Amino acid sequence: MPELPQLTLAFLQQRPASAARALEALAPEDAAELIRRVPVRIAAPVFEAMNSVAAARCVERLPADNAAAICAALPWADASALLRQLAPDLRQGVLSNLSTALALRFRRSLDYAASTVGAWTEMDVPAIVADRTVGEAIQLLARVPRYSASHLLLTDQAQKYVGIVPLAALLQASPTEALEVLAVRECRALRDSTSIATVSEIGEWETTSLLPVVNHRGELLGGLSRATLNSALRGLDAPPAVAGDSLLAHLLGAYFVAGEGLLGLLVDTPTASREDRSGGLS
């Protein structure tokens, strides 16, 4: 399969939101044809910016191992939403190409109705037993550099939620200090069966960007971030808008017909300079 022109790759990498709108406007098989030739590290941000329905229609036309690699590189909420859109047999093919641990977490998430907190719970957020030390907590966080929440979740030895620790407190404490000394126990956990529509105004959001989620036994399942909540409330799974006569979509269509580099077509157009100023196409 011929490589994509470097200018096309540069466009996908530097303008993922605009590329997402263009891919949504293409026939799914054409979008998949392009994505098959794009490294996962470049494709994942484009999929993150796509509507989950359009993303799924593209993914279902990719080899299962390629689709799995993209899902593994996406934020949890985007990957879960995409997987929900796939037919069961195709979803199983993707899950079977993921690591056992990651596939299990996705399956647990997919067992929930999309309207519940459990469906949006990020089940890979770091958590640590409260009798461990500050130094051990910092070592744990060093292994998850993309973690951006304000607090670390704490459990007891039975994996039941017991509280949170502000990351700022970790930086000020001795490495040998026990986490339970720093624990904030007033932060209420969310039940996995709670309606996602009812949790946006609870008081805990004023002090933390990630709330713990527990099952009926009080066992910690993961966390619900404010960003993921906002995605859920915006209707991440809504059908994509009907595409209009986008100049970028026409150019992408020309790319497939003529085999020319996308940015080579864009560089002399008003659209390109407009995107440079605004960061995206409207």
C-alpha positions as CSV (number, residue, x, y, z in Angstrom):
1,M,0.0,0.0,0.0
2,P,1.6,3.4,-1.0
3,E,2.5,5.8,1.7
4,L,0.6,9.0,2.2
5,P,2.3,12.2,1.3
6,Q,4.1,13.9,4.2
7,L,1.9,17.0,3.7
8,T,-1.2,14.9,4.2
9,L,0.2,13.4,7.4
10,A,1.1,16.8,8.6
11,F,-2.4,18.1,8.1
12,L,-3.9,15.1,10.0
13,Q,-1.4,15.6,12.8
14,Q,-1.7,19.4,13.1
15,R,-5.4,19.9,12.3
16,P,-7.1,16.8,13.9
17,A,-10.4,18.6,14.4
18,S,-10.6,19.7,10.8
19,A,-9.5,16.3,9.6
20,A,-12.3,14.8,11.7
21,R,-14.9,16.9,10.1
22,A,-13.6,16.0,6.6
23,L,-13.6,12.2,7.4
24,E,-17.1,12.4,8.7
25,A,-18.2,13.8,5.4
26,L,-16.6,11.0,3.4
27,A,-18.1,7.6,2.7
28,P,-16.9,5.3,5.6
29,E,-15.0,3.0,3.2
30,D,-13.0,6.0,1.9
31,A,-12.3,7.3,5.4
32,A,-11.1,3.8,6.4
33,E,-8.9,3.6,3.3
34,L,-7.1,6.7,4.4
35,I,-6.9,5.7,8.1
36,R,-5.3,2.4,7.2
37,R,-2.3,4.3,5.9
38,V,-1.9,6.6,9.0
39,P,0.1,5.8,12.1
40,V,-2.0,5.2,15.2
41,R,-0.3,8.1,17.0
42,I,-1.7,10.4,14.3
43,A,-5.0,8.7,13.7
44,A,-6.1,8.6,17.4
45,P,-6.5,12.4,17.9
46,V,-8.5,12.6,14.7
47,F,-10.8,9.8,16.0
48,E,-11.0,11.6,19.3
49,A,-12.4,14.6,17.5
50,M,-14.9,12.6,15.4
51,N,-18.5,11.9,16.3
52,S,-18.6,8.4,17.7
53,V,-21.1,7.1,15.1
54,A,-19.0,8.2,12.2
55,A,-15.8,7.0,13.9
56,A,-17.4,3.6,14.4
57,R,-18.5,3.3,10.8
58,C,-14.9,3.9,9.8
59,V,-13.4,1.6,12.4
60,E,-15.7,-1.3,11.4
61,R,-14.0,-1.3,8.0
62,L,-10.5,-1.5,9.5
63,P,-8.6,-4.7,10.4
64,A,-9.4,-5.6,14.0
65,D,-5.8,-5.2,15.2
66,N,-5.7,-1.7,13.7
67,A,-9.0,-0.8,15.3
68,A,-7.9,-2.1,18.7
69,A,-4.7,-0.1,18.6
70,I,-6.8,3.1,17.9
71,C,-9.2,2.3,20.8
72,A,-6.2,1.7,23.1
73,A,-4.8,5.1,22.3
74,L,-8.1,7.0,22.7
75,P,-9.4,8.6,26.0
76,W,-11.6,6.1,27.8
77,A,-14.9,7.8,27.1
78,D,-14.2,8.2,23.4
79,A,-13.1,4.5,23.1
80,S,-16.2,3.3,25.0
81,A,-18.6,5.4,22.9
82,L,-17.0,4.1,19.7
83,L,-17.1,0.4,20.9
84,R,-20.8,0.8,21.8
85,Q,-21.6,1.7,18.2
86,L,-20.0,-1.5,16.7
87,A,-22.0,-4.6,15.9
88,P,-21.4,-7.3,18.6
89,D,-19.3,-9.5,16.3
90,L,-17.1,-6.6,15.2
91,R,-16.8,-5.4,18.8
92,Q,-15.7,-8.8,19.9
93,G,-13.0,-8.8,17.2
94,V,-11.6,-5.5,18.4
95,L,-11.7,-6.5,22.1
96,S,-9.9,-9.8,21.4
97,N,-7.0,-7.8,20.0
98,L,-6.6,-5.7,23.2
99,S,-4.7,-6.7,26.2
100,T,-6.7,-9.0,28.5
101,A,-6.9,-6.4,31.3
102,L,-8.0,-3.5,29.0
103,A,-10.6,-5.7,27.2
104,L,-12.0,-6.7,30.6
105,R,-12.4,-3.1,31.7
106,F,-14.1,-2.2,28.4
107,R,-16.5,-5.2,28.7
108,R,-17.4,-4.1,32.2
109,S,-18.2,-0.6,31.0
110,L,-20.2,-1.9,28.0
111,D,-22.4,-4.0,30.3
112,Y,-24.0,-0.7,31.6
113,A,-26.8,1.2,29.9
114,A,-25.4,4.3,28.2
115,S,-27.5,6.6,30.5
116,T,-25.8,5.5,33.7
117,V,-22.7,6.6,35.5
118,G,-21.2,3.1,35.1
119,A,-21.1,3.4,31.3
120,W,-18.9,6.5,31.5
121,T,-16.7,5.4,34.4
122,E,-13.0,5.5,33.5
123,M,-12.0,2.1,34.9
124,D,-8.3,2.6,34.4
125,V,-7.8,5.6,36.7
126,P,-5.1,5.0,39.3
127,A,-6.1,4.1,42.9
128,I,-4.0,3.0,45.9
129,V,-4.6,1.4,49.3
130,A,-4.8,4.0,52.0
131,D,-2.2,2.4,54.2
132,R,0.5,2.9,51.6
133,T,2.9,5.8,51.7
134,V,3.2,9.1,49.9
135,G,6.3,7.9,48.1
136,E,4.5,4.8,46.8
137,A,1.6,7.0,45.6
138,I,4.1,9.2,43.7
139,Q,5.6,6.1,42.1
140,L,2.2,5.0,41.0
141,L,1.4,8.4,39.4
142,A,4.7,8.4,37.6
143,R,3.5,5.3,35.7
144,V,0.4,7.1,34.4
145,P,1.8,10.5,33.0
146,R,-1.5,11.3,31.2
147,Y,-3.5,11.3,34.5
148,S,-4.8,14.9,34.9
149,A,-7.2,14.7,37.8
150,S,-6.7,16.8,41.0
151,H,-6.9,13.9,43.4
152,L,-5.8,10.3,43.8
153,L,-8.4,7.7,44.8
154,L,-7.9,5.6,48.0
155,T,-9.3,2.2,48.9
156,D,-9.0,-0.2,51.8
157,Q,-7.5,-3.7,51.5
158,A,-10.9,-5.0,50.3
159,Q,-10.9,-2.5,47.4
160,K,-13.7,-0.5,49.0
161,Y,-13.5,3.3,48.5
162,V,-12.4,5.3,51.5
163,G,-11.4,8.8,50.3
164,I,-9.2,10.9,48.1
165,V,-5.9,12.6,48.5
166,P,-5.2,16.0,46.8
167,L,-2.2,15.7,44.5
168,A,-1.0,19.0,45.9
169,A,-0.8,17.4,49.4
170,L,1.4,14.7,48.1
171,L,4.0,17.2,47.0
172,Q,4.1,18.8,50.4
173,A,4.2,15.6,52.5
174,S,7.1,13.4,53.6
175,P,7.6,10.3,51.2
176,T,7.2,8.1,54.3
177,E,3.9,9.5,55.5
178,A,0.9,7.3,55.3
179,L,-1.8,8.3,52.8
180,E,-4.6,7.8,55.3
181,V,-3.3,10.8,57.2
182,L,-3.9,13.0,54.2
183,A,-7.2,11.4,53.2
184,V,-10.2,13.6,52.5
185,R,-13.1,11.3,53.5
186,E,-16.0,13.7,52.9
187,C,-15.9,13.3,49.1
188,R,-19.0,11.2,48.3
189,A,-18.7,8.4,45.7
190,L,-21.1,7.9,42.9
191,R,-23.1,4.7,42.4
192,D,-22.5,3.0,39.1
193,S,-26.3,2.7,38.5
194,T,-27.0,6.4,38.9
195,S,-28.4,8.3,35.9
196,I,-25.6,10.3,34.3
197,A,-28.1,13.2,33.9
198,T,-28.5,13.7,37.6
199,V,-24.9,14.2,38.8
200,S,-23.7,17.4,37.1
201,E,-24.7,19.7,40.0
202,I,-23.5,17.8,43.1
203,G,-21.3,19.8,45.4
204,E,-18.3,17.5,45.1
205,W,-17.5,19.0,41.7
206,E,-16.5,22.2,43.4
207,T,-13.5,20.5,45.0
208,T,-12.4,17.8,42.6
209,S,-12.2,17.1,38.9
210,L,-12.7,13.3,39.3
211,L,-15.3,11.6,41.4
212,P,-15.0,8.0,42.5
213,V,-17.5,5.4,41.2
214,V,-18.5,2.4,43.3
215,N,-20.7,-0.7,42.9
216,H,-23.5,-1.8,45.3
217,R,-20.8,-3.2,47.6
218,G,-18.9,0.1,47.9
219,E,-16.0,-1.4,45.9
220,L,-14.2,1.2,43.8
221,L,-14.7,0.7,40.0
222,G,-12.9,3.8,38.8
223,G,-13.7,7.5,38.4
224,L,-15.9,9.9,36.5
225,S,-14.1,13.0,35.4
226,R,-15.8,16.3,34.8
227,A,-14.6,16.3,31.2
228,T,-16.1,12.9,30.6
229,L,-19.4,14.0,32.3
230,N,-19.5,17.0,30.0
231,S,-19.0,14.7,27.0
232,A,-21.9,12.5,28.1
233,L,-24.2,15.4,28.7
234,R,-23.4,16.8,25.2
235,G,-24.6,13.6,23.7
236,L,-21.4,12.0,22.6
237,D,-23.4,9.3,20.9
238,A,-25.7,11.6,18.9
239,P,-26.0,10.9,15.2
240,P,-23.5,13.0,13.1
241,A,-24.8,16.1,11.4
242,V,-25.5,15.7,7.7
243,A,-22.5,17.0,5.8
244,G,-22.8,20.0,3.6
245,D,-20.7,21.0,0.6
246,S,-17.5,21.3,2.5
247,L,-14.5,22.5,0.4
248,L,-12.3,20.2,2.5
249,A,-14.6,17.2,1.9
250,H,-14.4,17.9,-1.9
251,L,-10.6,18.1,-1.7
252,L,-10.4,14.9,0.2
253,G,-12.6,13.3,-2.5
254,A,-10.3,14.6,-5.1
255,Y,-7.3,13.2,-3.2
256,F,-8.8,9.6,-3.4
257,V,-9.5,10.0,-7.1
258,A,-6.3,11.7,-8.2
259,G,-3.9,10.4,-5.6
260,E,-2.6,13.9,-4.9
261,G,-1.5,15.1,-1.4
262,L,-4.3,16.9,0.5
263,L,-2.2,19.8,1.7
264,G,-0.8,20.2,-1.8
265,L,-4.3,21.1,-2.8
266,L,-4.9,23.3,0.3
267,V,-1.9,25.5,0.4
268,D,-3.1,28.1,-2.1
269,T,-6.7,28.2,-1.0
270,P,-8.4,30.8,1.3
271,T,-9.5,27.9,3.5
272,A,-6.0,27.0,4.5
273,S,-5.1,30.5,5.7
274,R,-8.5,30.8,7.4
275,E,-7.7,27.6,9.4
276,D,-4.3,28.9,10.4
277,R,-6.0,31.9,12.0
278,S,-8.9,30.1,13.6
279,G,-7.6,26.6,14.4
280,G,-10.4,24.8,12.5
281,L,-12.9,24.9,9.7
282,S,-16.5,25.8,10.4
